[in-house]
Amino acid sequence: MKKLLESMIDYPQEDLSSDIWIKQDSQYLLKDDVKEKILATLKEYPHFDLTNADEIRIVGSLTSNQYVDTSDLDVHLVFRGDKLPKGKTPEDWQKDIFKWFKDNREAIEGYVQDHPIEVYLQLNPAQDFLSPGVYELKSGKWLKEPQLVSSDFDPYEVYKDIINDIEKVVGPADVLLGRLKRQVIDYDTIKSMLEKMPPELRQRAKEELQKKLEEIQASIEELLKTKKNWIMARRLASMPKTPEQALSDIEMMKTWVDKNVLFKLLSRYSYMKTISDLEEIIKDDEITDKELEIMKSILGVKWG
């Protein structure tokens, strides 16, 4: 039976990424310049010094040979006891850290080669041991040795049931995206004809335009709920209490892997990015004509 890994949906490469690791005597060591880049990136966070974490872990696909040249460099921070600053809950710090690095990645050049550095405050340290490997940057040691899959591993065969069932998961989102496209086209149609209408009909058309904007807003909000449900399903898939449980509970590992396969497919097929891009448009609760043009580009609407 082939070993299941968290990185899963990419075809295996011969070795771990040479962008990140040096191989010496069959051991993988983090490159010095990569370590320095990670530490420098963490120091960019404006609210407190993230390099004071008890552990700075590298997890995810780059601890395996299932990765691509643009795979995230997942950096997980572990603060034990009450070392996090006061004023926010740990969950709020977790959200703030993740969002800050996502929003500021380009400005701080948070990349190693083409690998985006994704920073996450890990509130359940045992969960990291569901990853194919866990490397602790401060000590320079593997807490869980990296695992490599054989060259004949075919993710489309191993996970064919999940891939075949993807339509059931994305069905509601496809319906909402189709509705949103139609609403945007309807808005464009009314807007383009507004100035050509007789004056007595313009007020009604303006009211219809406002109604369409409200419908567009509602459709995007429904898509955001769908995205949050996907994220929550992945987050709650497996919650090990100890590293030992994460390493030994086969059923827990299978549940985790299945949810991660699904989540990665949602990213690969651009559902996550599309919805996130739409979310940016409605953040200020006002959709402008310029933003509608951006929305058309996001949705692939060619009309108008």
C-alpha positions, -999 to +999 in steps of 0.1 A: +000+000+000+014+034-009+021+058+019-003+088+021+012+121+025-002+156+032+014+170+000-004+145-021-017+158-055+016+166-072+036+140-091+068+131-072+102+145-080+135+127-075+144+145-043+134+173-019+136+208-034+172+220-040+158+256-036+154+248+001+176+219+011+211+206+008+215+169+009+246+156+028+251+119+034+214+111+028+205+139+053+186+170+043+198+203+058+181+237+055+202+261+034+217+289+054+204+316+031+169+301+033+171+301+071+182+338+071+154+347+046+128+331+068+140+348+099+142+382+081+107+377+068+093+369+102+110+401+116+089+422+092+057+415+112+050+449+129+033+438+161+058+416+179+089+396+172+079+363+156+114+349+158+109+346+196+086+316+190+096+285+209+097+266+176+098+277+140+087+248+119+088+240+082+060+217+071+040+208+041+049+197+006+084+211+007+092+185+033+085+158+007+093+152-029+058+161-040+060+197-048+062+222-077+084+252-082+058+275-068+047+254-038+043+274-006+071+274+020+049+267+050+064+282+082+045+273+114+052+292+147+047+275+180+044+297+211+041+277+243+025+289+276+015+325+277+042+339+255+019+355+230+012+393+236-019+403+255-047+423+239-058+396+214-068+360+217-045+334+202-071+328+175-071+365+167-033+366+165-034+335+142-058+353+118-038+386+120-005+369+113-017+348+084-035+378+068-007+403+073+019+381+055-006+373+027-014+410+022+022+422+024+041+393+007+049+413-024+060+444-004+084+425+018+095+401-010+084+371+011+097+345-013+124+319-015+130+316-052+094+312-065+081+297-032+058+321-013+066+321+024+033+314+042+033+321+079+009+304+103+006+305+141+001+268+150-022+266+180-023+228+178+014+218+175+005+181+172-013+187+140+019+195+122+029+158+125+002+150+099+026+167+075+050+145+055+079+161+075+085+186+103+117+205+104+125+228+133+145+258+122+160+269+155+175+236+164+182+225+129+166+191+135+138+171+119+110+165+144+096+141+118+119+129+091+109+138+055+091+111+036+095+104-001+071+086-023+082+063-051+085+076-086+055+056-098+031+074-075+002+087-095-020+111-076-048+110-102-050+072-097-046+071-059-072+099-053-095+092-082-125+088-060-120+123-045-113+138-080-144+121-094-165+135-066-152+171-068-183+182-088-205+175-057-184+198-036-181+226-061-216+224-075-231+251-052-201+274-060-205+267-097-242+277-095-233+309-076-205+318-100-229+313-130-255+335-113-229+362-106-218+362-142-253+367-154-259+395-128-228+413-140-239+410-177-274+422-168-258+452-150-237+460-180-267+457-203-288+481-183-259+506-178-251+507-215-287+515-224-293+540-196-284+572-214-303+561-245-335+557-226-363+583-226-361+604-194-393+589-180-377+554-180-343+563-165-353+564-129-367+529-132-335+517-149-314+533-121-335+514-095-329+482-114-291+490-115-291+494-077-310+461-074-285+443-095-256+457-074-274+443-043-278+409-060-241+409-070-231+417-034-254+389-021-240+364-045-204+372-035-213+369+002-228+334-005-196+324-022-176+336+008-197+314+031-190+285+008-152+292+009-153+295+047-171+261+049-143+245+028-116+260+051-134+249+083-139+214+070-101+211+063-092+227+096-114+204+117-107+173+097-082+159+123-073+174+156-046+151+172-038+158+208-002+146+206+024+140+179+023+103+187-015+102+179-009+121+146+018+096+137+000+064+147-037+070+140-042+057+105-079+066+103-071+102+114-043+104+088-067+092+061-093+118+070-067+145+071-053+135+037-087+132+021-097+167+032-064+181+021-066+165-013-100+181-017-087+215-005-057+215-028-079+206-058-101+236-049-070+257-051-057+241-083-090+247-100-088+284-089-120+283-068-101+297-037-084+325-056-115+335-076-136+338-044-108+356-026-104+381-054-142+388-053-140+392-016-115+421-020-141+439-042-168+440-016-147+448+014-157+485+014-194+476+009-195+497-023-191+483-058-179+509-083-179+507-121-141+502-120-145+473-096-172+458-119-147+458-147-122+440-124-150+415-115-156+408-152-120+399-156-121+377-126-152+359-138-140+357-174-170+378-187-162+389-222-195+407-230-196+445-231 
